[in-house]
């Protein structure tokens, strides 16, 4: 018998969707076979259980069905379950050829019984097969580097059953975005189509870049002489290094916009910009010449930098 999916994920039945998602991500990361080479078999088995549990509890509709007792922990309909109707009986008022009558006087036909039990499966399986059931969707989490998410990459993932899945990560994919791989889920029953693989992308942070919508932000440290006298400085972008002209008297905190150097959004077709914020960094040690010069300069050139 399959374990209770709430217990497998370690969440109470009252857990929110966000709590369920966080619990699944944590377990999926801990149990991924590639991260547990020493006890791979055990990790694969637990990984499968966690994925199967999330397929129930992580799907709002399936979760409601499970909580109502309509499906079991494997996602299959519970034996003897049928839908209820306003008239009290699911077979009330149905009459025709081959009808029989219950003790309570309700009319029903055996055709209606099979319609109730299997009607929800129709349309999901192979055409013309009322008993075919579409395969389950499989859910995975994939970590990618910041630049891989920004510019795109090809990744190879080892699934819990040992199969290998090649994934094309499109450029511009965002943290938390889910990629649907058609037909890469569990096989269907009785010739029905397979489910899909749902791959949630987790983007690792970058030491320099941050993403805001489709724009990239970067803090650029500059020396005091570069800020005062101006300079040409090489600046990293997600597509390579470019040259930024720093004008004279550039204050710390000033932002420069590099057009078209952000993330290309394949949905909107828009390409963001890169926003470079200047940060003046003083040397760790101020030598006597610099200190003397600034002391003399301050006496002759006092000004208000805008302090309140």
C-alpha positions in Angstrom: 0.0 0.0 0.0 1.3 3.4 -1.0 2.2 5.7 1.9 0.2 8.8 2.7 1.6 11.6 0.4 1.4 14.2 3.2 3.6 12.0 5.5 6.0 11.3 2.6 6.5 15.1 2.1 6.5 15.8 5.8 3.7 18.4 5.7 0.3 18.5 7.5 -3.0 18.3 5.6 -3.5 22.0 6.3 -0.2 23.0 4.5 -0.5 25.7 1.9 0.6 25.2 -1.7 3.8 27.1 -1.0 4.6 25.0 2.0 4.1 21.8 -0.1 6.2 23.2 -2.9 9.0 24.1 -0.5 9.0 20.7 1.2 9.2 19.0 -2.2 12.1 21.1 -3.4 14.0 20.5 -0.2 13.5 16.7 -0.4 14.1 16.5 -4.1 17.4 18.2 -3.7 18.5 16.1 -0.8 17.5 12.8 -2.4 18.5 13.3 -6.0 20.5 10.2 -7.1 23.3 12.2 -8.6 23.9 13.8 -5.2 23.9 10.5 -3.3 26.4 8.2 -5.2 27.2 6.3 -2.0 23.6 5.1 -1.5 22.1 5.7 -4.9 19.6 2.8 -4.8 18.1 4.0 -1.5 18.0 7.6 -2.7 16.3 6.6 -6.0 13.6 4.7 -4.1 12.9 7.6 -1.8 13.1 10.1 -4.7 10.4 8.1 -6.5 8.2 8.2 -3.4 8.6 11.9 -2.9 7.9 12.6 -6.6 4.8 10.4 -6.5 3.6 12.2 -3.4 4.1 15.6 -4.9 2.2 14.5 -8.0 -0.9 14.1 -5.7 -0.5 16.9 -3.1 1.2 19.3 -5.5 -1.7 19.2 -7.9 -4.6 21.3 -6.5 -7.3 19.1 -8.2 -5.8 15.8 -7.3 -5.2 17.0 -3.8 -8.9 17.8 -3.4 -9.8 14.4 -4.8 -7.4 12.7 -2.4 -8.7 14.7 0.6 -12.3 13.7 -0.3 -11.3 10.1 -0.6 -12.0 9.8 -4.3 -8.5 8.7 -5.2 -5.9 6.7 -3.2 -2.2 7.6 -2.6 -1.2 6.3 -6.0 -3.7 8.6 -7.8 -6.1 5.7 -8.7 -9.9 5.9 -8.1 -10.9 4.2 -4.9 -13.0 1.1 -5.4 -16.7 1.7 -5.1 -16.5 5.5 -5.3 -19.1 7.2 -7.4 -20.2 10.8 -7.9 -23.2 12.1 -6.0 -26.1 13.9 -7.6 -28.8 16.3 -6.4 -31.4 13.5 -6.5 -29.5 11.4 -4.0 -28.7 8.5 -6.2 -26.3 8.6 -9.2 -28.7 6.4 -11.1 -32.0 8.1 -10.3 -34.3 8.7 -13.2 -32.3 6.7 -15.7 -34.3 4.2 -17.6 -34.0 2.4 -20.9 -33.1 -1.0 -22.4 -31.4 -3.4 -20.0 -32.5 -1.4 -17.0 -32.8 -2.9 -13.5 -34.4 -1.5 -10.4 -32.8 -1.2 -6.9 -34.7 -1.9 -3.7 -35.3 1.9 -3.3 -37.0 2.1 -6.6 -34.3 4.0 -8.5 -33.8 3.0 -12.2 -30.3 2.4 -13.6 -28.6 0.7 -16.4 -25.3 -1.1 -16.4 -24.1 1.2 -19.2 -24.6 4.1 -16.8 -22.5 2.4 -14.1 -19.5 2.1 -16.5 -20.2 5.7 -17.7 -19.9 6.9 -14.1 -16.8 4.9 -13.2 -14.8 5.4 -16.3 -16.3 8.5 -18.0 -13.7 10.7 -16.4 -11.0 8.7 -18.2 -12.5 9.2 -21.6 -10.7 11.6 -23.8 -7.4 11.2 -21.9 -6.5 7.8 -23.4 -6.2 6.4 -26.8 -9.1 7.3 -29.2 -11.8 4.7 -29.0 -10.5 3.1 -25.8 -12.7 4.0 -22.9 -10.4 2.3 -20.4 -7.1 3.8 -21.5 -5.6 6.2 -18.9 -3.1 8.9 -19.7 0.2 8.5 -18.0 1.0 10.5 -14.9 3.0 13.7 -15.2 6.5 13.4 -13.6 7.9 16.4 -11.6 11.5 17.2 -11.3 13.7 20.1 -10.1 16.7 21.2 -12.1 19.4 23.6 -10.8 21.2 25.8 -13.4 23.8 28.5 -13.3 22.7 32.1 -13.6 24.4 32.5 -17.0 22.9 29.2 -18.3 19.4 30.5 -17.4 20.1 33.9 -19.0 21.6 32.7 -22.3 20.3 29.1 -22.6 22.0 25.7 -22.2 21.7 22.0 -22.8 21.5 19.9 -19.6 21.5 16.1 -19.1 19.5 14.8 -16.1 19.5 11.3 -14.6 16.0 10.3 -13.6 15.2 8.2 -10.5 14.7 5.0 -12.7 18.2 5.5 -14.2 17.0 6.9 -17.6 18.8 9.9 -19.0 16.8 13.0 -20.1 18.3 15.7 -22.3 16.8 19.1 -21.6 17.1 22.3 -23.6 17.0 25.2 -21.2 15.8 28.2 -23.2 17.6 31.5 -22.8 15.7 33.9 -20.5 14.2 31.2 -18.3 13.3 32.5 -14.8 13.8 31.0 -11.4 10.7 28.9 -10.5 9.6 28.6 -14.2 8.4 25.1 -15.2 9.3 23.5 -18.5 6.9 20.9 -19.9 8.5 18.1 -21.8 5.7 16.4 -23.8 5.5 12.6 -23.5 8.4 12.3 -21.0 6.3 11.3 -18.1 5.0 7.9 -17.0 3.6 5.6 -19.8 -0.1 5.4 -20.3 -2.3 2.5 -19.5 -3.7 0.3 -22.3 -2.1 2.2 -25.1 -3.0 5.7 -23.9 -0.6 8.6 -24.3 2.2 9.0 -21.8 2.3 11.9 -19.3 4.6 14.9 -19.5 7.8 15.7 -17.5 7.4 18.9 -15.5 10.8 20.4 -14.8 11.0 23.3 -12.4 14.0 25.5 -12.9 16.0 26.7 -9.9 18.6 29.4 -10.8 21.7 29.6 -8.7 22.7 33.2 -7.7 25.6 34.9 -9.4 28.4 36.7 -7.5 28.0 39.9 -9.6 24.8 39.9 -11.6 21.2 40.1 -10.4 18.1 39.9 -12.5 15.2 42.3 -12.2 12.5 41.3 -14.7 14.4 41.2 -18.0 17.1 43.7 -16.8 20.5 42.7 -15.3 22.0 44.8 -12.5 25.7 45.1 -11.6 27.6 47.1 -9.0 30.9 48.4 -10.6 33.7 49.3 -8.2 35.9 52.2 -9.4 38.9 54.1 -8.0 38.7 57.6 -6.8 40.9 58.9 -9.7 38.6 57.1 -12.2 35.6 58.8 -10.7 37.2 62.2 -10.6 39.1 62.2 -13.9 36.9 59.9 -15.9 38.0 56.6 -17.5 37.2 53.8 -20.0 36.4 50.7 -18.0 35.7 47.1 -19.2 32.4 45.9 -17.8 31.2 42.3 -17.7 27.8 41.5 -19.2 26.0 38.2 -19.7 27.1 38.1 -23.3 30.7 39.2 -22.8 32.8 42.2 -21.7 32.1 45.7 -23.1 33.7 49.1 -22.6 32.0 51.8 -20.5 33.1 55.4 -20.7 33.0 56.9 -17.3 32.8 60.7 -17.5 34.6 63.1 -15.2 33.1 63.8 -11.8 31.1 60.5 -11.6 29.5 60.2 -8.2 29.1 56.9 -6.4 25.6 55.5 -7.0 25.3 56.8 -10.5 23.6 54.3 -12.8 24.6 53.7 -16.4 22.3 51.8 -18.8 23.8 49.4 -21.4 21.0 49.0 -24.0 20.1 45.5 -25.0 22.6 43.8 -22.6 19.9 42.2 -20.5 17.9 39.0 -20.8 16.0 38.2 -24.1 12.4 37.3 -23.2 11.3 34.8 -25.8 7.6 35.3 -24.8 7.5 39.1 -25.3 10.4 39.3 -27.7 11.9 42.1 -25.6 15.5 42.2 -24.6 16.3 44.0 -21.3 19.2 46.3 -20.5 22.1 46.1 -18.0 22.1 48.7 -15.3 25.5 49.5 -14.0 25.8 51.2 -10.6 29.1 52.9 -9.8 30.6 52.3 -6.4 33.7 54.4 -5.5 36.1 52.3 -3.5 39.0 54.0 -1.7 42.4 52.3 -1.2 42.9 50.5 2.0 45.8 52.8 2.9 45.8 56.5 2.2 49.4 57.6 1.6 50.8 60.9 2.8 50.8 62.6 -0.6 47.1 61.9 -1.2 46.1 63.0 2.3 48.1 66.2 2.0 46.6 67.0 -1.4 43.0 66.4 -0.2 43.6 68.5 3.0 44.9 71.4 0.9 42.1 71.0 -1.6 39.4 70.9 1.1 40.5 74.2 2.6 40.1 75.9 -0.8 37.2 74.0 -2.3 34.4 73.4 0.2 31.1 72.2 -1.2 27.9 70.6 -0.1 27.4 67.0 -1.4 23.7 67.2 -0.6 23.7 65.9 3.0 20.4 66.7 4.8 
